[in-house]
C-alpha cells in the first residue's frame, strides 16, 4: 500500500509515521521544514520565548523568596531568539530522525494533486517528480489572516510568522486581536520591555471563553502594564515614516513602532489541485466524513484545512485516524473534549462547553469553583491567582471546565478525560488527590458542584 502525505505539520507528519508503522510504503511531501506552523512558527517557538520572559519575571521576583540578585537584570532579545531557534531545530531533526527509523520517505517540494492516485512534486530547483499513490492524505495547514485594510509588509505590519524572527524588540507594539496569539505575544513583549497595546473588537480578551476567565487574564495584563482596548474596531491603518498609525471608530488614533495582526488563520489550499480530482470544498474548507475521507475515495484531509478546531493536537489525532482508515481500519475522531490552552501568566486552559455556551443552548448545569488561593501548594509557590471551574449537567456529568492559574494547561488533562468519558462530578471528586498539589483544586471544585467543599466558605 503506497500512501502519500502532502504537508509535514503536526497532522501530516503524525499521519506519515502512523501509516509507516502500519506497514505502508509512505512518502511525505513538505515544501518547507517538517513540523509545520506548530513547530516552526507557532506552538513551540512561542512557548520557548514565553519561557524566557517567565524566567526574567522570576528573577525580578526572586527577592520575594529570599533570593538576592545583585546587578542589573536585562532581557537579551537576540539570545532569546537564538535559544528559540535551537529548540526548534532540535525538534525538526527529531521528526526527520523518526521518519528515517519508521521508514517514511521525506521529499522536499510543493505537492499537488494530478489525479486521485498521483501527486506532482515541484522541487526547489524547478524540477518535477510524479509519485504514484494508493491513498493520499492532505495536510497543508493554514496561514495567518490579514484583512485588506492593513497594508501588510512583513516589516512594520507583521503576522506571528514575522514576529518570531524579529532582529530587535520594538519599543512599542500594537496588537490587533486579543485571542490566543495576541495575548501570548503581548505578554512576552511586555515583559521584556516593549510598550504593548492590544485592540480587540469583542468586549473582552479571549472572546470565546467565559467572562470570569478573561477577567483574571486582564487583571494580570494590567499588572504587566499592557494597555487593553476591548470593544474597539480599527477602521483604517497606515505606515507613516517609521510608525504605524491606526484609526479607530469614534476618532481615536493609536501609534506604535510595529503592528502585529493576529485575527486568526485560514486554510492553505492554494494550487493543491483539488479541482483536478473534484474534491468538495465549502466555505474555504475541505469537506470530510467522520473517517476524515473526502468525497473522493482514497483521499483524506486533516487539520486546519477541514472544518474542525485549528489546533495542533486536533490535527495530530485526525492524522492518526486518517492513516488508520487509509490502511483499512474503521476509526473516528471524538471532538467532545478538545483542550484549549493559552500559555500566558497565569495560564488559561479549558475543555468542553463554557457557561455562555450552555446558556445559549439552554443546557441546565451546576457550577463548582475553587480559587488557587485556597491551596497550600499554590501559596508555597507564591503563584495563587486564578481558579478552577467545573460545569456539570443535570445528571452530574462533567460537560466543561476552565482553569486559570499556575500549570493550568497541565492540570486540564484530568478534566479532559472526565468530559470525554462522561464521568460525573461525584465520581471524579471521590478520587483521592495527592496533597499538597495544585490538582487538589480540581477535587475541591468538583465537591463545590454539590456545595460540599470543605475548604471554602
C-alpha positions as CSV (number, residue, x, y, z in Angstrom):
1,X,0.0,0.0,0.0
2,X,1.5,3.3,-1.1
3,X,0.5,6.3,0.9
4,X,1.4,9.9,0.1
5,X,1.0,12.7,2.7
6,X,1.1,16.3,1.5
7,X,2.2,18.5,4.3
8,X,4.6,17.8,7.2
9,X,2.9,19.6,10.1
10,X,1.6,18.1,13.3
11,X,-1.1,16.4,11.4
12,X,0.8,15.3,8.3
13,X,4.0,14.0,10.0
14,X,2.0,12.0,12.5
15,X,-0.1,10.6,9.7
16,X,3.0,9.6,7.8
17,X,4.6,7.9,10.8
18,X,1.4,6.1,11.8
19,X,0.9,4.8,8.2
20,X,4.5,3.6,8.1
21,X,4.0,1.8,11.4
22,X,1.0,0.0,10.0
23,X,3.1,-1.3,7.1
24,X,2.5,1.2,4.3
25,X,5.1,2.5,1.8
26,X,4.9,6.2,2.9
27,X,6.2,9.3,1.1
28,X,5.6,12.7,2.8
29,X,5.9,15.9,0.8
30,X,6.8,19.2,2.6
31,X,7.7,22.5,0.9
32,X,9.5,24.0,3.9
33,X,10.6,22.3,7.1
34,X,8.7,19.4,8.8
35,X,6.7,20.4,11.9
36,X,4.5,22.9,10.1
37,X,3.2,26.1,11.7
38,X,3.2,24.5,15.2
39,X,6.8,23.6,15.4
40,X,8.4,26.4,13.2
41,X,6.2,29.5,13.7
42,X,3.6,28.6,16.3
43,X,3.2,26.5,19.4
44,X,6.8,25.6,20.1
45,X,8.8,28.8,19.4
46,X,6.2,30.9,21.2
47,X,6.5,28.7,24.3
48,X,10.3,28.9,24.1
49,X,10.1,32.7,24.1
50,X,7.5,32.7,26.9
51,X,9.8,30.5,29.0
52,X,12.4,33.3,28.6
53,X,10.1,36.0,29.7
54,X,8.8,33.9,32.6
55,X,12.4,33.3,33.8
56,X,13.1,37.1,33.5
57,X,10.0,37.7,35.7
58,X,11.1,35.0,38.1
59,X,14.5,36.7,38.6
60,X,12.8,40.0,39.2
61,X,10.6,38.4,41.9
62,X,13.5,36.5,43.5
63,X,13.7,38.8,46.5
64,X,10.2,37.7,47.4
65,X,11.6,34.2,48.0
66,X,14.7,35.4,50.0
67,X,17.0,35.3,47.0
68,X,19.0,38.4,46.4
69,X,20.1,39.1,42.9
70,X,22.8,41.8,42.5
71,X,23.4,43.8,39.4
72,X,21.1,44.8,36.6
73,X,18.5,42.4,35.2
74,X,18.1,42.7,31.4
75,X,16.5,40.9,28.6
76,X,18.8,39.7,25.8
77,X,16.4,39.6,22.9
78,X,18.9,38.2,20.4
79,X,19.9,35.4,22.7
80,X,16.2,34.5,23.4
81,X,15.6,34.3,19.6
82,X,18.7,32.1,19.2
83,X,17.6,29.8,22.0
84,X,14.2,29.5,20.4
85,X,15.8,28.6,17.0
86,X,18.0,26.0,18.7
87,X,15.0,24.3,20.3
88,X,13.0,24.3,17.0
89,X,16.0,22.9,15.1
90,X,16.4,20.1,17.5
91,X,12.8,19.1,17.3
92,X,12.8,19.3,13.5
93,X,15.8,17.0,13.4
94,X,13.9,14.7,15.8
95,X,11.0,14.3,13.4
96,X,13.3,13.7,10.5
97,X,15.0,11.0,12.6
98,X,11.7,9.4,13.3
99,X,10.9,9.3,9.5
100,X,14.2,7.5,9.0
101,X,13.6,5.0,11.7
102,X,10.0,4.3,10.9
103,X,10.6,4.1,7.2
104,X,8.8,7.2,5.9
105,X,10.4,8.9,2.9
106,X,10.6,12.7,3.0
107,X,10.6,14.7,-0.2
108,X,11.2,18.5,-0.1
109,X,8.9,20.3,-2.5
110,X,5.4,21.6,-3.3
111,X,2.9,18.8,-3.6
112,X,-0.1,19.0,-6.0
113,X,-2.8,16.5,-6.9
114,X,-2.8,15.4,-10.5
115,X,-5.5,12.7,-10.1
116,X,-6.8,10.5,-7.3
117,X,-3.6,8.4,-7.5
118,X,-0.9,10.8,-8.5
119,X,0.9,13.6,-6.7
120,X,3.2,16.0,-8.6
121,X,6.1,17.5,-6.5
122,X,7.8,20.7,-7.7
123,X,11.2,20.9,-6.1
124,X,13.2,24.0,-5.2
125,X,15.3,23.7,-8.3
126,X,12.2,23.7,-10.5
127,X,12.3,20.0,-11.4
128,X,9.2,17.9,-11.0
129,X,8.5,14.4,-9.9
130,X,5.3,12.4,-10.0
131,X,4.6,10.0,-7.2
132,X,2.0,7.1,-7.5
133,X,-0.3,6.6,-4.5
134,X,-3.0,4.2,-3.5
135,X,-4.1,6.6,-0.7
136,X,-3.4,10.3,-0.2
137,X,-3.6,12.4,2.9
138,X,-3.9,16.2,2.6
139,X,-2.4,18.1,5.5
140,X,-1.4,21.5,4.2
141,X,-2.3,23.5,7.3
142,X,-3.2,27.2,7.5
143,X,-1.7,30.8,7.1
144,X,-2.4,34.0,9.0
145,X,-5.3,36.1,8.0
146,X,-4.5,39.8,7.2
147,X,-7.6,41.9,6.4
148,X,-7.2,44.1,3.3
149,X,-7.4,47.4,5.3
150,X,-3.9,46.6,6.8
151,X,-1.0,47.3,4.4
152,X,0.9,44.2,5.4
153,X,4.6,44.5,4.5
154,X,6.2,41.9,6.9
155,X,8.3,44.7,8.5
156,X,6.1,47.3,10.1
157,X,2.8,45.4,9.9
158,X,3.5,41.8,10.6
159,X,1.9,38.5,11.5
160,X,3.0,35.9,14.0
161,X,5.3,34.4,11.4
162,X,7.5,37.6,11.2
163,X,7.2,38.3,15.0
164,X,9.2,35.1,15.7
165,X,12.1,36.3,13.5
166,X,12.5,40.0,14.6
167,X,16.1,41.1,15.0
168,X,15.2,43.6,17.7
169,X,12.2,44.0,20.0
170,X,10.2,47.1,19.1
171,X,9.9,49.8,21.6
172,X,6.1,49.8,21.1
173,X,3.8,47.2,19.6
174,X,0.2,47.4,18.6
175,X,-1.6,44.0,18.6
176,X,-4.8,43.6,16.6
177,X,-6.7,40.7,18.2
178,X,-6.9,39.6,21.8
179,X,-7.2,35.9,21.2
180,X,-4.6,33.3,22.0
181,X,-1.8,34.6,19.6
182,X,-2.3,38.2,20.6
183,X,-2.3,37.5,24.3
184,X,0.8,35.3,24.3
185,X,2.9,37.6,22.1
186,X,1.6,40.6,24.0
187,X,2.7,39.4,27.4
188,X,6.1,38.2,26.1
189,X,7.0,41.5,24.5
190,X,5.6,43.5,27.5
191,X,7.8,41.5,30.0
192,X,10.9,42.2,28.0
193,X,10.2,46.0,27.9
194,X,8.1,46.7,24.9
195,X,5.1,49.0,25.3
196,X,2.2,46.9,24.3
197,X,-1.4,47.8,23.3
198,X,-3.9,45.1,22.4
199,X,-7.0,46.2,20.4
200,X,-9.9,43.6,20.5
201,X,-13.2,44.1,18.8
202,X,-15.1,41.9,21.3
203,X,-15.8,43.2,24.8
204,X,-13.2,41.0,26.4
205,X,-9.9,39.3,25.8
206,X,-10.2,35.6,24.8
207,X,-13.7,36.2,23.3
208,X,-14.7,32.5,23.2
209,X,-14.1,31.9,26.9
210,X,-16.2,32.9,29.9
211,X,-16.1,36.5,31.2
212,X,-14.6,35.4,34.6
213,X,-11.8,33.7,32.8
214,X,-11.0,36.7,30.7
215,X,-11.1,39.0,33.8
216,X,-8.3,37.0,35.5
217,X,-6.1,37.4,32.5
218,X,-6.9,41.1,32.1
219,X,-6.0,41.6,35.8
220,X,-2.6,40.1,35.1
221,X,-2.1,42.2,31.9
222,X,-2.8,45.4,33.9
223,X,-0.1,44.4,36.3
224,X,2.2,43.9,33.3
225,X,1.2,47.4,32.1
226,X,-0.3,46.1,28.9
227,X,-2.9,48.5,27.5
228,X,-6.1,46.7,26.6
229,X,-8.7,48.3,24.3
230,X,-11.7,46.0,24.2
231,X,-14.9,46.7,22.3
232,X,-12.8,48.7,19.8
233,X,-12.6,48.4,16.0
234,X,-9.8,49.7,13.7
235,X,-11.2,51.3,10.6
236,X,-8.0,52.3,8.9
237,X,-4.3,51.7,9.2
238,X,-1.2,53.1,7.5
239,X,2.5,53.3,7.8
240,X,3.7,56.9,8.4
241,X,7.5,57.1,8.3
242,X,8.8,54.7,11.0
243,X,5.5,54.5,12.7
244,X,2.2,52.5,12.3
245,X,-0.9,54.6,12.8
246,X,-4.3,53.1,13.4
247,X,-7.6,55.0,13.3
248,X,-10.3,53.6,15.5
249,X,-14.1,54.0,15.4
250,X,-15.0,57.2,17.3
251,X,-12.0,59.1,16.1
252,X,-9.3,57.7,18.4
253,X,-5.8,57.2,16.9
254,X,-3.0,54.8,18.0
255,X,0.6,54.9,17.1
256,X,3.3,52.3,17.5
257,X,6.7,51.1,16.1
258,X,5.0,48.0,14.7
259,X,1.7,46.3,14.4
260,X,1.1,42.5,14.9
261,X,-2.1,41.3,13.1
262,X,-3.4,38.3,15.0
263,X,-7.1,37.9,14.0
264,X,-7.0,34.2,13.0
265,X,-5.8,31.8,10.4
266,X,-7.3,30.4,7.2
267,X,-6.8,27.0,5.4
268,X,-4.0,26.8,2.9
269,X,-5.4,25.2,-0.3
270,X,-3.6,27.3,-3.0
271,X,-2.5,25.3,-6.0
272,X,-3.3,22.0,-4.3
273,X,-5.0,20.7,-7.4
274,X,-8.4,19.9,-5.7
275,X,-10.2,20.8,-8.9
276,X,-8.3,18.1,-10.7
277,X,-10.0,15.4,-8.7
278,X,-13.3,17.1,-7.8
279,X,-12.8,17.4,-4.1
280,X,-15.7,19.2,-2.4
281,X,-14.8,22.5,-0.6
282,X,-17.3,24.5,1.4
283,X,-16.6,28.0,2.9
284,X,-12.9,27.5,2.1
285,X,-12.5,24.2,3.9
286,X,-12.4,20.6,2.5
287,X,-15.4,18.5,3.3
288,X,-14.7,15.2,5.0
289,X,-16.8,12.4,6.7
290,X,-16.2,11.1,10.2
291,X,-13.4,8.9,8.9
292,X,-11.5,12.0,7.6
293,X,-12.2,10.9,4.0
294,X,-13.1,13.4,1.3
295,X,-15.8,12.7,-1.3
296,X,-13.1,11.2,-3.5
297,X,-12.5,7.6,-2.3
298,X,-8.9,7.1,-1.0
299,X,-8.2,10.8,-0.4
300,X,-8.3,12.1,3.1
301,X,-7.9,15.6,4.6
302,X,-6.9,16.6,8.1
303,X,-6.0,19.6,10.3
304,X,-6.6,23.2,9.5
305,X,-7.9,22.6,6.0
306,X,-11.1,20.9,7.4
307,X,-13.9,22.3,9.5
308,X,-12.5,21.3,12.9
309,X,-10.7,23.4,15.6
310,X,-7.4,24.9,14.4
311,X,-5.2,23.1,17.0
312,X,-2.1,21.0,16.6
313,X,-3.4,18.3,18.9
314,X,-6.6,18.0,16.9
315,X,-4.6,17.7,13.6
316,X,-2.4,15.0,15.1
317,X,-5.4,13.0,16.2
318,X,-7.0,13.4,12.8
319,X,-3.7,12.3,11.2
320,X,-3.7,9.1,13.1
321,X,-7.3,8.4,12.3
322,X,-6.8,9.1,8.6
323,X,-3.8,6.9,8.4
324,X,-5.5,4.0,10.2
325,X,-8.6,4.3,7.9
326,X,-6.3,4.5,4.8
327,X,-4.9,1.2,5.9
328,X,-8.3,-0.5,6.3
329,X,-9.3,0.3,9.9
330,X,-12.6,1.9,11.0
331,X,-11.7,4.8,13.2
332,X,-13.4,8.2,14.0
333,X,-12.4,11.3,16.0
334,X,-14.3,12.4,19.1
335,X,-14.4,16.2,19.5
336,X,-16.3,16.1,22.8
337,X,-13.2,17.0,24.8
338,X,-10.9,19.2,22.8
339,X,-8.5,21.0,25.1
340,X,-7.9,24.8,24.6
341,X,-4.7,26.2,26.1
342,X,-3.2,29.6,26.4
343,X,0.3,29.9,27.8
344,X,0.2,33.3,29.4
345,X,0.8,34.0,33.0
346,X,-1.4,32.9,34.5
347,X,-2.1,30.1,32.1
348,X,-5.6,29.6,30.8
349,X,-7.0,26.1,29.9
350,X,-10.5,24.9,29.1
351,X,-12.3,21.9,27.7
352,X,-15.9,21.2,26.8
353,X,-18.5,23.9,26.9
354,X,-18.4,27.2,28.7
355,X,-21.2,28.8,30.8
356,X,-22.2,31.1,27.9
357,X,-22.3,28.1,25.6
358,X,-24.6,26.3,28.0
359,X,-26.8,29.3,28.4
360,X,-27.1,29.9,24.7
361,X,-28.0,26.2,24.1
362,X,-30.4,26.0,27.1
363,X,-28.4,23.3,28.9
364,X,-29.1,23.1,32.6
365,X,-25.9,22.9,34.6
366,X,-24.3,23.3,38.0
367,X,-21.0,25.1,38.7
368,X,-18.3,24.2,41.1
369,X,-15.4,26.6,41.7
370,X,-12.3,26.8,43.8
371,X,-9.7,29.5,44.0
372,X,-6.0,28.6,43.8
373,X,-5.5,31.0,46.8
374,X,-7.0,28.2,49.0
375,X,-4.4,25.7,48.1
376,X,-1.3,25.2,50.3
377,X,0.9,24.3,47.3
378,X,-0.1,27.5,45.4
379,X,0.7,29.6,48.5
380,X,4.0,27.9,48.9
381,X,4.8,28.5,45.2
382,X,3.8,32.2,45.5
383,X,1.5,31.8,42.5
384,X,-2.1,31.7,43.5
385,X,-4.0,33.9,41.1
386,X,-6.9,32.2,39.4
387,X,-9.4,29.4,39.9
388,X,-10.7,26.1,38.7
389,X,-14.3,25.9,37.4
390,X,-16.3,22.8,36.6
391,X,-19.6,22.6,34.8
392,X,-21.8,19.5,35.4
393,X,-25.2,18.8,33.7
394,X,-28.5,17.8,35.3
395,X,-27.2,14.2,35.5
396,X,-24.0,15.4,37.2
397,X,-21.8,14.6,34.2
398,X,-18.9,16.9,33.7
399,X,-19.5,18.8,30.5
400,X,-17.0,21.6,30.7
401,X,-14.1,23.1,32.7
402,X,-12.0,26.2,32.8
403,X,-8.7,26.7,34.7
404,X,-6.9,30.0,35.1
405,X,-3.7,29.8,37.2
406,X,-0.3,28.1,37.6
407,X,0.2,25.0,35.4
408,X,-3.4,25.2,34.1
409,X,-2.6,23.6,30.8
410,X,-1.1,20.5,32.6
411,X,-3.9,20.2,35.1
412,X,-6.5,20.2,32.4
413,X,-5.8,16.6,31.3
414,X,-7.8,15.1,34.2
415,X,-10.9,17.1,33.4
416,X,-10.5,16.5,29.6
417,X,-10.6,12.7,30.4
418,X,-13.7,13.2,32.5
419,X,-15.5,15.2,29.8
420,X,-14.6,12.6,27.1
421,X,-15.7,9.6,29.2
422,X,-18.8,11.3,30.6
423,X,-17.7,10.9,34.2
424,X,-19.7,12.6,36.9
425,X,-18.5,15.3,39.4
426,X,-19.2,12.8,42.2
427,X,-17.1,10.1,40.6
428,X,-14.0,12.2,39.9
429,X,-14.4,14.2,43.1
430,X,-14.4,11.0,45.2
431,X,-10.9,10.1,43.9
432,X,-8.2,10.8,46.5
433,X,-6.0,13.6,45.1
434,X,-2.4,14.0,46.4
435,X,-1.5,16.7,48.9
436,X,0.0,19.2,48.7
437,X,-0.6,19.7,45.0
438,X,-2.4,22.0,42.6
439,X,-4.6,19.1,41.5
440,X,-6.4,19.3,44.8
441,X,-8.1,22.3,43.4
442,X,-9.9,20.1,40.9
443,X,-11.2,17.9,43.7
444,X,-12.3,20.9,45.6
445,X,-14.1,22.4,42.6
446,X,-15.9,19.1,42.0
447,X,-17.0,19.0,45.6
448,X,-18.3,22.5,45.2
449,X,-20.6,21.4,42.4
450,X,-22.7,19.8,45.2
451,X,-21.9,22.6,47.6
452,X,-19.9,20.1,49.7
453,X,-16.4,21.7,49.5
454,X,-14.7,21.6,52.9
455,X,-12.2,24.3,52.2
456,X,-14.5,27.1,51.0
457,X,-17.0,29.3,52.8
